Amino acid sequence: MAKEFPTLLDLTALTGTDAAIGVVKVIQIFAPELELFGGRPINGLTYEVSRARALPGGNAFRAVNAAVLATAGTYEKILGQCFRIDRPIQIDQAIVEAQAAQYGGSVENIQANQAAQQLQYLGILLGKQFYKGTAIDPAGFDGLDQFVDNSPYTCVDAGGTVAGTLSSAYIVHNAPEGVHWTYGAGKGLQTGVWMPQQIQKYMRGTSGALGTVPMYVNNVYGWLGLANNAPITRTNLTDLISVVKITNLGPYTSGKSITDTLIATAKKLFPLSIANQPGALKLMMSRQQNLALAKSRMVAATTTAGSSITVGTPLQFDDTAKNSCGIEIIQTDSIVDTDNAVTIA
């Protein structure tokens, strides 16, 4: 990713501490969306964008003494914002001291190891928010599901119908004029300083009395948003677009899983000015759907003439499909395979 369009790790490395950099690296393991999607820092916590809905029309040539139609593109103004991330971390001092005494090592390393589980959970939450948006946490940013209108202009229906077994894949235009992260206050994620503190907790039993536990406390914080500078609703194929969703994908055995044909159909919904840009599009899917795509590419021999291949034996294949229709494929655990059917109309 170019320096002017940094990832969260890039920006945190410029504005945060070594501890904050370590935090982002842990989170990215569980949310590749934060590692592979670029974004931009903004001053403050909100921003305004005048985005184009449609390009101008009219002719390019005219006859002598003939008039031509003056046209202009269609624009709309939107307000975007960043949302507060705040993840408190608390570790019992007894755990830190016991591990230091038993296994050695510095207090800082033990604190970092104990905090890793909290950060893993944060990474999982941010990854799910990227797709499901406010359906995961209403206090957070909109996700890709809120960036499509469930019409044939923004979605491709794979035809799966069995509730609780379905998934989706997303083709995303990751660019300043498309979908990208926004880092509020010009910074990435930050961490505070580990401090000893007495934390109140209810005593064991039924007395309801409050006691205290000596703990080391810290928190991971920052301002993060997911911007979409293309329209969400679309009434024709000339409207600009930044996300296409392939939905109602079933397991491979259902015959409704993802295929190169579905991906090609979805890609054709993008204007050629976007579709033909090298590296402009990213294709996100679950591991199950990625395996289904690889299986859909298997070829079985139908004749043994001139070869030693056994009839009906599938040829070997790479079990990880890495690209399709010129688009890089990114596998993620943030996309579930347990969705219900969505109506596309």
C-alpha positions as CSV (number, residue, x, y, z in Angstrom):
1,M,0.0,0.0,0.0
2,A,1.3,3.4,-0.9
3,K,2.6,5.6,1.9
4,E,-0.2,8.2,1.3
5,F,-2.7,5.5,1.9
6,P,-1.4,3.7,5.1
7,T,-2.7,0.7,7.0
8,L,-3.5,0.9,10.7
9,L,-0.1,-0.5,11.5
10,D,1.7,2.1,9.3
11,L,0.0,5.0,11.1
12,T,0.4,3.5,14.6
13,A,4.1,3.1,13.9
14,L,4.3,6.8,13.1
15,T,2.2,8.1,16.0
16,G,2.2,5.4,18.7
17,T,4.5,3.6,21.1
18,D,6.3,0.3,20.6
19,A,3.6,-1.2,22.8
20,A,0.9,0.1,20.5
21,I,2.6,-1.3,17.5
22,G,2.7,-4.7,19.2
23,V,-1.0,-4.4,20.0
24,V,-1.9,-3.8,16.3
25,K,0.3,-6.7,15.2
26,V,-1.7,-9.0,17.5
27,I,-5.0,-7.7,16.4
28,Q,-4.2,-8.0,12.7
29,I,-3.6,-11.8,13.1
30,F,-7.3,-12.1,13.8
31,A,-8.6,-9.3,11.6
32,P,-6.7,-9.3,8.2
33,E,-9.1,-6.5,7.2
34,L,-7.0,-4.1,9.3
35,E,-3.7,-5.3,7.8
36,L,-4.7,-5.4,4.1
37,F,-7.1,-2.5,3.8
38,G,-5.6,1.0,3.6
39,G,-7.0,4.2,5.0
40,R,-6.3,7.8,5.8
41,P,-5.8,9.9,8.9
42,I,-8.2,12.8,9.4
43,N,-8.0,15.9,11.5
44,G,-10.6,15.7,14.2
45,L,-13.3,12.9,14.3
46,T,-15.6,13.8,11.4
47,Y,-15.2,14.8,7.8
48,E,-17.4,15.9,4.9
49,V,-17.2,14.4,1.4
50,S,-18.9,15.6,-1.8
51,R,-19.2,12.3,-3.7
52,A,-20.2,11.8,-7.3
53,R,-23.3,9.8,-7.9
54,A,-23.1,9.7,-11.7
55,L,-20.9,11.0,-14.5
56,P,-22.1,13.7,-17.0
57,G,-23.9,12.8,-20.1
58,G,-24.3,14.4,-23.6
59,N,-22.4,14.2,-26.8
60,A,-18.8,15.0,-27.5
61,F,-19.2,16.4,-31.1
62,R,-21.5,18.9,-32.7
63,A,-22.3,20.0,-36.2
64,V,-21.6,23.6,-37.4
65,N,-24.3,26.0,-36.0
66,A,-25.8,23.1,-34.0
67,A,-26.2,23.3,-30.2
68,V,-24.9,20.7,-27.7
69,L,-26.4,19.9,-24.4
70,A,-24.5,21.2,-21.4
71,T,-24.5,18.5,-18.7
72,A,-22.9,18.0,-15.3
73,G,-22.4,15.1,-13.0
74,T,-24.6,14.4,-10.0
75,Y,-23.1,14.9,-6.5
76,E,-24.2,14.6,-2.9
77,K,-22.6,15.6,0.4
78,I,-22.1,13.1,3.2
79,L,-20.8,13.4,6.7
80,G,-18.5,10.6,7.9
81,Q,-17.2,10.0,11.4
82,C,-14.9,7.9,13.5
83,F,-15.9,5.9,16.5
84,R,-14.2,5.5,19.9
85,I,-12.4,2.2,20.5
86,D,-11.7,1.6,24.2
87,R,-10.7,-1.8,25.5
88,P,-9.7,-1.9,29.2
89,I,-7.1,-4.5,30.2
90,Q,-6.8,-5.6,33.8
91,I,-4.4,-8.2,35.1
92,D,-4.2,-9.5,38.7
93,Q,-0.9,-8.5,40.2
94,A,-0.7,-12.0,41.8
95,I,-0.7,-13.6,38.3
96,V,2.1,-11.4,37.1
97,E,4.2,-12.1,40.3
98,A,3.5,-15.8,40.2
99,Q,4.5,-16.2,36.6
100,A,7.7,-14.1,37.1
101,A,8.6,-16.2,40.1
102,Q,7.8,-19.5,38.4
103,Y,9.1,-19.0,34.9
104,G,11.2,-15.8,35.1
105,G,10.9,-12.9,32.6
106,S,10.2,-9.3,32.9
107,V,6.9,-7.9,34.2
108,E,6.4,-6.1,30.9
109,N,6.6,-9.3,28.9
110,I,4.2,-11.1,31.2
111,Q,1.8,-8.1,31.0
112,A,2.0,-8.3,27.2
113,N,1.3,-12.0,27.1
114,Q,-1.7,-11.7,29.5
115,A,-3.1,-8.9,27.4
116,A,-2.9,-10.8,24.1
117,Q,-6.2,-12.6,24.8
118,Q,-8.0,-9.3,25.2
119,L,-6.5,-8.0,22.0
120,Q,-7.4,-11.1,20.1
121,Y,-11.0,-10.6,21.0
122,L,-10.8,-6.9,19.9
123,G,-9.4,-8.1,16.6
124,I,-12.3,-10.5,16.1
125,L,-14.9,-7.8,17.0
126,L,-13.4,-5.3,14.5
127,G,-13.2,-7.9,11.8
128,K,-16.9,-8.7,12.2
129,Q,-17.8,-5.0,12.4
130,F,-16.1,-4.5,9.0
131,Y,-18.8,-6.7,7.4
132,K,-21.9,-6.7,9.6
133,G,-21.4,-3.1,10.9
134,T,-24.0,-2.0,13.5
135,A,-25.6,-5.5,13.6
136,I,-22.5,-6.4,15.7
137,D,-22.2,-3.2,17.8
138,P,-24.7,-0.4,17.3
139,A,-22.1,2.0,18.9
140,G,-19.6,1.4,16.1
141,F,-19.2,2.1,12.4
142,D,-21.3,0.9,9.5
143,G,-20.0,-2.2,7.7
144,L,-20.1,-3.5,4.1
145,D,-23.6,-4.9,4.6
146,Q,-24.8,-1.3,5.1
147,F,-22.9,-0.2,1.9
148,V,-25.1,-2.3,-0.4
149,D,-28.9,-2.0,-1.0
150,N,-29.7,-5.6,-1.7
151,S,-30.6,-4.8,-5.3
152,P,-29.3,-6.6,-8.4
153,Y,-27.1,-3.5,-8.9
154,T,-25.1,-4.2,-5.8
155,C,-25.6,-7.9,-5.0
156,V,-25.3,-11.2,-6.8
157,D,-27.6,-14.0,-5.5
158,A,-26.0,-17.5,-5.4
159,G,-29.3,-19.1,-4.7
160,G,-28.7,-20.8,-1.3
161,T,-31.8,-21.1,0.9
162,V,-31.0,-23.2,3.9
163,A,-31.1,-21.0,7.0
164,G,-28.0,-21.1,9.2
165,T,-25.7,-22.5,6.5
166,L,-25.2,-19.5,4.2
167,S,-22.3,-17.1,3.7
168,S,-21.3,-14.1,1.6
169,A,-18.3,-12.8,-0.3
170,Y,-17.5,-9.2,-1.0
171,I,-15.7,-7.5,-3.8
172,V,-14.5,-4.1,-2.4
173,H,-12.9,-1.1,-4.1
174,N,-10.3,0.0,-1.5
175,A,-9.3,3.5,-2.4
176,P,-9.8,7.1,-1.1
177,E,-12.9,7.4,-3.5
178,G,-14.2,4.0,-2.4
179,V,-14.1,2.1,0.9
180,H,-11.2,2.8,3.4
181,W,-10.5,3.2,7.0
182,T,-10.4,6.6,8.6
183,Y,-8.1,7.2,11.6
184,G,-9.5,9.9,13.9
185,A,-7.3,12.6,15.4
186,G,-4.6,11.7,12.9
187,K,-3.5,8.6,14.9
188,G,-3.7,4.8,15.0
189,L,-4.5,2.8,18.0
190,Q,-2.8,3.9,21.2
191,T,-1.9,2.3,24.6
192,G,-1.6,3.9,28.0
193,V,0.9,3.1,30.7
194,W,0.5,0.1,32.9
195,M,-0.4,1.3,36.4
196,P,-1.0,-0.6,39.6
197,Q,-4.5,0.0,40.9
198,Q,-7.0,-1.3,43.4
199,I,-10.1,-2.6,41.5
200,Q,-13.3,-3.1,43.4
201,K,-15.1,-6.4,43.1
202,Y,-17.9,-8.1,44.9
203,M,-16.8,-10.6,47.6
204,R,-17.5,-14.3,47.0
205,G,-20.6,-15.5,48.6
206,T,-24.0,-13.8,49.1
207,S,-23.0,-10.9,51.3
208,G,-22.9,-8.4,48.4
209,A,-19.9,-6.7,50.1
210,L,-17.3,-4.9,47.9
211,G,-13.6,-5.8,48.2
212,T,-10.6,-4.8,46.2
213,V,-8.1,-6.7,44.0
214,P,-4.7,-5.2,43.3
215,M,-4.3,-5.2,39.5
216,Y,-2.2,-3.8,36.7
217,V,-4.5,-1.8,34.4
218,N,-4.2,-0.3,30.9
219,N,-6.3,0.3,27.9
220,V,-6.2,0.2,24.1
221,Y,-7.9,3.2,22.6
222,G,-8.3,5.2,19.4
223,W,-10.8,6.5,16.9
224,L,-11.7,4.4,13.9
225,G,-14.2,4.7,11.1
226,L,-15.0,2.9,7.8
227,A,-15.6,5.4,5.0
228,N,-17.6,4.7,1.8
229,N,-17.2,7.6,-0.6
230,A,-19.5,6.0,-3.3
231,P,-23.3,5.9,-3.2
232,I,-25.1,3.1,-1.3
233,T,-28.3,3.0,-3.3
234,R,-28.0,2.3,-7.0
235,T,-30.6,2.5,-9.7
236,N,-28.6,1.7,-12.8
237,L,-25.2,0.4,-13.9
238,T,-23.9,3.9,-14.5
239,D,-24.0,4.9,-10.8
240,L,-20.7,4.7,-9.1
241,I,-20.2,1.8,-6.7
242,S,-17.6,0.6,-4.2
243,V,-18.9,-2.8,-2.9
244,V,-20.6,-5.8,-4.5
245,K,-21.8,-8.6,-2.3
246,I,-22.2,-12.2,-3.5
247,T,-24.8,-13.5,-1.1
248,N,-26.8,-16.7,-0.2
249,L,-23.7,-18.8,-0.7
250,G,-24.2,-22.4,0.5
251,P,-21.7,-25.2,1.3
252,Y,-19.9,-26.8,-1.6
253,T,-22.2,-29.9,-1.3
254,S,-25.3,-27.7,-1.9
255,G,-24.2,-26.7,-5.4
256,K,-24.7,-23.1,-4.3
257,S,-21.2,-22.2,-3.3
258,I,-19.0,-19.6,-4.8
259,T,-17.6,-20.1,-8.4
260,D,-15.6,-18.1,-10.8
261,T,-18.8,-17.4,-12.8
262,L,-20.4,-15.7,-9.8
263,I,-17.2,-13.7,-9.2
264,A,-17.1,-12.6,-12.9
265,T,-20.8,-11.6,-12.7
266,A,-20.1,-9.5,-9.6
267,K,-17.1,-7.9,-11.1
268,K,-19.1,-6.8,-14.1
269,L,-21.2,-4.6,-11.8
270,F,-18.2,-2.3,-11.3
271,P,-17.5,0.5,-13.9
272,L,-14.6,-0.5,-16.1
273,S,-12.7,2.5,-14.8
274,I,-12.5,0.7,-11.4
275,A,-12.6,-2.9,-12.6
276,N,-9.6,-2.4,-14.9
277,Q,-7.4,-0.8,-12.3
278,P,-4.7,-3.2,-11.2
279,G,-5.0,-4.1,-7.5
280,A,-8.0,-1.8,-7.0
281,L,-10.4,-4.6,-6.0
282,K,-10.2,-7.1,-3.1
283,L,-12.3,-10.2,-2.8
284,M,-13.1,-11.3,0.8
285,M,-14.5,-14.7,1.6
286,S,-14.6,-17.4,4.3
287,R,-12.2,-20.3,4.4
288,Q,-15.1,-22.7,3.6
289,Q,-16.0,-20.7,0.5
290,N,-12.4,-20.5,-0.6
291,L,-12.1,-24.3,-0.4
292,A,-15.4,-24.6,-2.4
293,L,-13.9,-22.3,-5.1
294,A,-10.8,-24.5,-5.3
295,K,-13.0,-27.6,-5.6
296,S,-15.1,-26.1,-8.3
297,R,-12.0,-25.8,-10.4
298,M,-11.2,-29.6,-10.2
299,V,-11.2,-31.4,-13.5
300,A,-11.8,-35.2,-13.8
301,A,-10.4,-37.1,-16.7
302,T,-13.0,-38.7,-19.0
303,T,-10.6,-40.7,-21.1
304,T,-7.3,-42.5,-20.7
305,A,-6.2,-42.2,-24.3
306,G,-2.6,-41.2,-24.5
307,S,-2.1,-40.8,-20.8
308,S,-1.8,-42.7,-17.5
309,I,-4.6,-40.8,-15.8
310,T,-7.4,-43.0,-14.4
311,V,-10.9,-42.1,-15.7
312,G,-12.9,-40.2,-13.1
313,T,-9.9,-39.3,-10.9
314,P,-9.8,-35.5,-10.2
315,L,-6.6,-33.8,-11.1
316,Q,-4.6,-32.3,-8.3
317,F,-5.4,-28.7,-7.3
318,D,-4.2,-26.0,-5.1
319,D,-6.5,-26.1,-2.0
320,T,-6.3,-22.4,-1.6
321,A,-7.8,-20.3,-4.4
322,K,-5.7,-17.1,-4.4
323,N,-7.3,-15.1,-7.1
324,S,-10.2,-15.0,-9.5
325,C,-10.9,-12.8,-12.5
326,G,-7.8,-10.8,-11.8
327,I,-8.8,-10.1,-8.2
328,E,-6.8,-11.1,-5.2
329,I,-8.7,-13.3,-2.7
330,I,-8.4,-12.7,1.0
331,Q,-9.6,-15.4,3.4
332,T,-11.0,-14.3,6.7
333,D,-12.6,-15.8,9.7
334,S,-14.6,-12.6,10.2
335,I,-17.1,-13.8,7.6
336,V,-19.4,-16.5,9.0
337,D,-20.9,-19.5,7.3
338,T,-24.1,-19.5,9.4
339,D,-26.2,-16.7,7.8
340,N,-29.8,-16.9,6.7
341,A,-31.0,-16.1,3.2
342,V,-31.2,-12.5,2.0
343,T,-33.8,-11.4,-0.5
344,I,-32.3,-9.6,-3.5
345,A,-34.8,-7.4,-5.3
